[in-house]
Amino acid sequence: MVQRGFGFPLSGYKPDMSESSASQQGATAASTRQDVNGSDPTLGAIVNQLTTQVPELIRSEIRLAQAEVTEKGKRVGIGVGMFSGAGLMALYGFGTLLATIILVLSLLMDPWIAALIVTVVLFIIAGVLALLGKNKVQEGTPLAPERAVSGVKEDIATVKGQHS
């Protein structure tokens, strides 16, 4: 295994490389590690090595991040689909519960009155939830991070010397 200029191992072969480019890269790394006298590499050789290896390292890290995000995205997508199915089943269950409540109330009064009572109660609950939701939305607007923006403005003013 060839060592990089800073002591990091260089395997020489990557899955997206051909055999000839892998051997060329390994030969280049070996030639930049030590010059013909066997001493440490020159500054130029180290800079050359950095300019060729750093972009490849960055590209490799980006490919790894993309693969990881893709895998996690698939898992999240499956989870969201399962939550959607659970929500649909809960909606059906709630509808069945409402029908049961109407049927029970219809034993005590006319069925139309029982259905009207359940409908009115549902609209009251919907109205209360809408008002609570409206208040929460108003608390969260505007969506701009006001504290962070004011902090950045203060930092800029401090750097410019306007605040101490």
Short mmCIF file of the C-alpha atoms (twelve columns), coordinates in Angstrom:
data_MODEL
# 
_entry.id   MODEL 
# 
loop_
_atom_site.group_PDB 
_atom_site.id 
_atom_site.type_symbol 
_atom_site.label_atom_id 
_atom_site.label_alt_id 
_atom_site.label_comp_id 
_atom_site.label_asym_id 
_atom_site.label_seq_id 
_atom_site.Cartn_x 
_atom_site.Cartn_y 
_atom_site.Cartn_z 
_atom_site.pdbx_PDB_model_num 
ATOM 1   C CA . MET A 1   0.000   0.000  0.000   1 
ATOM 2   C CA . VAL A 2   1.417   3.396  -1.012  1 
ATOM 3   C CA . GLN A 3   1.484   6.261  1.496   1 
ATOM 4   C CA . ARG A 4   0.285   9.749  0.621   1 
ATOM 5   C CA . GLY A 5   2.560   12.733 1.276   1 
ATOM 6   C CA . PHE A 6   0.959   13.262 4.688   1 
ATOM 7   C CA . GLY A 7   1.023   9.626  5.804   1 
ATOM 8   C CA . PHE A 8   -2.493  8.698  4.660   1 
ATOM 9   C CA . PRO A 9   -2.831  5.343  2.904   1 
ATOM 10  C CA . LEU A 10  -3.568  5.381  -0.806  1 
ATOM 11  C CA . SER A 11  -5.144  2.209  -2.102  1 
ATOM 12  C CA . GLY A 12  -4.640  3.270  -5.725  1 
ATOM 13  C CA . TYR A 13  -7.882  1.770  -7.014  1 
ATOM 14  C CA . LYS A 14  -11.373 3.199  -6.819  1 
ATOM 15  C CA . PRO A 15  -14.488 1.491  -8.213  1 
ATOM 16  C CA . ASP A 16  -14.989 4.134  -10.919 1 
ATOM 17  C CA . MET A 17  -11.391 3.868  -12.213 1 
ATOM 18  C CA . SER A 18  -9.926  1.618  -14.842 1 
ATOM 19  C CA . GLU A 19  -7.009  -0.628 -13.940 1 
ATOM 20  C CA . SER A 20  -4.571  1.482  -15.979 1 
ATOM 21  C CA . SER A 21  -5.615  4.773  -14.330 1 
ATOM 22  C CA . ALA A 22  -5.327  3.144  -10.901 1 
ATOM 23  C CA . SER A 23  -1.797  1.986  -11.603 1 
ATOM 24  C CA . GLN A 24  -0.886  5.412  -13.010 1 
ATOM 25  C CA . GLN A 25  -2.214  7.115  -9.906  1 
ATOM 26  C CA . GLY A 26  -0.292  4.716  -7.691  1 
ATOM 27  C CA . ALA A 27  2.890   5.360  -9.662  1 
ATOM 28  C CA . THR A 28  2.382   9.126  -9.442  1 
ATOM 29  C CA . ALA A 29  1.839   8.900  -5.678  1 
ATOM 30  C CA . ALA A 30  4.920   6.762  -5.281  1 
ATOM 31  C CA . SER A 31  7.064   9.142  -7.330  1 
ATOM 32  C CA . THR A 32  5.906   12.177 -5.353  1 
ATOM 33  C CA . ARG A 33  6.491   10.526 -2.010  1 
ATOM 34  C CA . GLN A 34  10.250  10.475 -2.319  1 
ATOM 35  C CA . ASP A 35  12.541  11.982 -4.904  1 
ATOM 36  C CA . VAL A 36  15.418  10.119 -6.512  1 
ATOM 37  C CA . ASN A 37  17.719  10.709 -3.518  1 
ATOM 38  C CA . GLY A 38  15.282  8.997  -1.119  1 
ATOM 39  C CA . SER A 39  14.694  12.197 0.881   1 
ATOM 40  C CA . ASP A 40  11.366  13.802 1.729   1 
ATOM 41  C CA . PRO A 41  9.282   15.119 -1.183  1 
ATOM 42  C CA . THR A 42  9.693   18.682 -2.305  1 
ATOM 43  C CA . LEU A 43  7.111   21.353 -1.573  1 
ATOM 44  C CA . GLY A 44  6.145   21.379 -5.245  1 
ATOM 45  C CA . ALA A 45  5.535   17.634 -5.194  1 
ATOM 46  C CA . ILE A 46  3.377   17.949 -2.082  1 
ATOM 47  C CA . VAL A 47  1.347   20.807 -3.596  1 
ATOM 48  C CA . ASN A 48  0.943   18.817 -6.827  1 
ATOM 49  C CA . GLN A 49  -0.208  15.824 -4.843  1 
ATOM 50  C CA . LEU A 50  -2.692  17.939 -2.870  1 
ATOM 51  C CA . THR A 51  -4.128  19.531 -5.995  1 
ATOM 52  C CA . THR A 52  -4.794  16.122 -7.513  1 
ATOM 53  C CA . GLN A 53  -5.999  14.271 -4.423  1 
ATOM 54  C CA . VAL A 54  -8.164  16.893 -2.666  1 
ATOM 55  C CA . PRO A 55  -10.690 17.246 -5.521  1 
ATOM 56  C CA . GLU A 56  -10.993 13.450 -5.723  1 
ATOM 57  C CA . LEU A 57  -11.512 13.275 -1.976  1 
ATOM 58  C CA . ILE A 58  -14.215 15.933 -2.170  1 
ATOM 59  C CA . ARG A 59  -15.944 14.134 -5.051  1 
ATOM 60  C CA . SER A 60  -15.817 10.863 -3.113  1 
ATOM 61  C CA . GLU A 61  -17.335 12.499 -0.037  1 
ATOM 62  C CA . ILE A 62  -20.098 14.045 -2.158  1 
ATOM 63  C CA . ARG A 63  -20.891 10.661 -3.752  1 
ATOM 64  C CA . LEU A 64  -21.014 9.077  -0.289  1 
ATOM 65  C CA . ALA A 65  -23.326 11.819 0.989   1 
ATOM 66  C CA . GLN A 66  -25.605 11.426 -2.047  1 
ATOM 67  C CA . ALA A 67  -25.832 7.666  -1.552  1 
ATOM 68  C CA . GLU A 68  -26.561 8.094  2.145   1 
ATOM 69  C CA . VAL A 69  -29.255 10.721 1.529   1 
ATOM 70  C CA . THR A 70  -30.829 8.546  -1.166  1 
ATOM 71  C CA . GLU A 71  -30.992 5.548  1.172   1 
ATOM 72  C CA . LYS A 72  -32.421 7.607  4.016   1 
ATOM 73  C CA . GLY A 73  -34.892 9.268  1.637   1 
ATOM 74  C CA . LYS A 74  -36.239 5.879  0.606   1 
ATOM 75  C CA . ARG A 75  -36.710 4.877  4.242   1 
ATOM 76  C CA . VAL A 76  -38.426 8.167  5.064   1 
ATOM 77  C CA . GLY A 77  -40.672 7.806  2.023   1 
ATOM 78  C CA . ILE A 78  -41.778 4.349  3.125   1 
ATOM 79  C CA . GLY A 79  -42.417 5.671  6.643   1 
ATOM 80  C CA . VAL A 80  -44.491 8.590  5.331   1 
ATOM 81  C CA . GLY A 81  -46.520 6.162  3.232   1 
ATOM 82  C CA . MET A 82  -47.192 4.030  6.294   1 
ATOM 83  C CA . PHE A 83  -48.223 7.108  8.303   1 
ATOM 84  C CA . SER A 84  -50.572 8.072  5.464   1 
ATOM 85  C CA . GLY A 85  -52.149 4.617  5.536   1 
ATOM 86  C CA . ALA A 86  -52.536 4.834  9.313   1 
ATOM 87  C CA . GLY A 87  -54.177 8.251  8.966   1 
ATOM 88  C CA . LEU A 88  -56.615 6.917  6.383   1 
ATOM 89  C CA . MET A 89  -57.550 3.973  8.604   1 
ATOM 90  C CA . ALA A 90  -58.010 6.348  11.562  1 
ATOM 91  C CA . LEU A 91  -60.319 8.501  9.420   1 
ATOM 92  C CA . TYR A 92  -62.418 5.447  8.520   1 
ATOM 93  C CA . GLY A 93  -62.484 4.431  12.174  1 
ATOM 94  C CA . PHE A 94  -63.615 7.918  13.222  1 
ATOM 95  C CA . GLY A 95  -66.409 7.822  10.628  1 
ATOM 96  C CA . THR A 96  -67.532 4.458  11.949  1 
ATOM 97  C CA . LEU A 97  -67.450 5.806  15.521  1 
ATOM 98  C CA . LEU A 98  -69.615 8.743  14.477  1 
ATOM 99  C CA . ALA A 99  -72.102 6.387  12.829  1 
ATOM 100 C CA . THR A 100 -72.176 4.325  16.034  1 
ATOM 101 C CA . ILE A 101 -72.846 7.432  18.141  1 
ATOM 102 C CA . ILE A 102 -75.677 8.429  15.799  1 
ATOM 103 C CA . LEU A 103 -77.181 4.939  16.021  1 
ATOM 104 C CA . VAL A 104 -76.998 4.948  19.823  1 
ATOM 105 C CA . LEU A 105 -78.604 8.401  20.028  1 
ATOM 106 C CA . SER A 106 -81.301 7.281  17.568  1 
ATOM 107 C CA . LEU A 107 -82.466 4.798  20.221  1 
ATOM 108 C CA . LEU A 108 -83.366 7.788  22.416  1 
ATOM 109 C CA . MET A 109 -84.694 10.191 19.735  1 
ATOM 110 C CA . ASP A 110 -85.485 10.455 16.052  1 
ATOM 111 C CA . PRO A 111 -82.508 9.464  13.872  1 
ATOM 112 C CA . TRP A 112 -82.377 12.834 12.100  1 
ATOM 113 C CA . ILE A 113 -82.099 14.669 15.446  1 
ATOM 114 C CA . ALA A 114 -79.292 12.326 16.532  1 
ATOM 115 C CA . ALA A 115 -77.410 12.975 13.279  1 
ATOM 116 C CA . LEU A 116 -77.956 16.738 13.658  1 
ATOM 117 C CA . ILE A 117 -76.585 16.726 17.231  1 
ATOM 118 C CA . VAL A 118 -73.442 14.837 16.154  1 
ATOM 119 C CA . THR A 119 -72.977 17.195 13.185  1 
ATOM 120 C CA . VAL A 120 -73.281 20.315 15.365  1 
ATOM 121 C CA . VAL A 121 -70.786 18.920 17.891  1 
ATOM 122 C CA . LEU A 122 -68.325 18.179 15.065  1 
ATOM 123 C CA . PHE A 123 -68.651 21.730 13.681  1 
ATOM 124 C CA . ILE A 124 -68.070 23.199 17.165  1 
ATOM 125 C CA . ILE A 125 -64.907 21.091 17.556  1 
ATOM 126 C CA . ALA A 126 -63.759 22.145 14.054  1 
ATOM 127 C CA . GLY A 127 -64.323 25.829 14.888  1 
ATOM 128 C CA . VAL A 128 -62.335 25.623 18.135  1 
ATOM 129 C CA . LEU A 129 -59.453 23.828 16.380  1 
ATOM 130 C CA . ALA A 130 -59.478 26.414 13.557  1 
ATOM 131 C CA . LEU A 131 -59.222 29.314 16.044  1 
ATOM 132 C CA . LEU A 132 -56.401 27.620 17.964  1 
ATOM 133 C CA . GLY A 133 -54.574 26.877 14.707  1 
ATOM 134 C CA . LYS A 134 -54.988 30.469 13.500  1 
ATOM 135 C CA . ASN A 135 -53.468 31.771 16.748  1 
ATOM 136 C CA . LYS A 136 -50.491 29.399 16.446  1 
ATOM 137 C CA . VAL A 137 -49.894 30.460 12.822  1 
ATOM 138 C CA . GLN A 138 -49.961 34.134 13.818  1 
ATOM 139 C CA . GLU A 139 -47.405 33.422 16.554  1 
ATOM 140 C CA . GLY A 140 -45.097 31.853 13.973  1 
ATOM 141 C CA . THR A 141 -45.250 34.630 11.363  1 
ATOM 142 C CA . PRO A 142 -43.324 36.172 9.761   1 
ATOM 143 C CA . LEU A 143 -41.312 33.117 8.865   1 
ATOM 144 C CA . ALA A 144 -37.992 34.993 8.795   1 
ATOM 145 C CA . PRO A 145 -35.709 34.122 11.737  1 
ATOM 146 C CA . GLU A 146 -35.977 37.538 13.413  1 
ATOM 147 C CA . ARG A 147 -33.582 36.842 16.304  1 
ATOM 148 C CA . ALA A 148 -30.909 35.437 13.991  1 
ATOM 149 C CA . VAL A 149 -31.256 38.377 11.575  1 
ATOM 150 C CA . SER A 150 -30.975 40.910 14.376  1 
ATOM 151 C CA . GLY A 151 -27.949 39.029 15.759  1 
ATOM 152 C CA . VAL A 152 -26.233 39.130 12.360  1 
ATOM 153 C CA . LYS A 153 -27.003 42.858 12.044  1 
ATOM 154 C CA . GLU A 154 -25.479 43.448 15.488  1 
ATOM 155 C CA . ASP A 155 -22.393 41.427 14.509  1 
ATOM 156 C CA . ILE A 156 -21.955 43.465 11.323  1 
ATOM 157 C CA . ALA A 157 -22.358 46.705 13.260  1 
ATOM 158 C CA . THR A 158 -19.780 45.518 15.814  1 
ATOM 159 C CA . VAL A 159 -17.294 44.617 13.083  1 
ATOM 160 C CA . LYS A 160 -17.775 48.018 11.467  1 
ATOM 161 C CA . GLY A 161 -17.123 49.619 14.862  1 
ATOM 162 C CA . GLN A 162 -20.579 51.103 15.363  1 
ATOM 163 C CA . HIS A 163 -21.205 49.171 18.586  1 
ATOM 164 C CA . SER A 164 -18.821 48.229 21.352  1 
# 
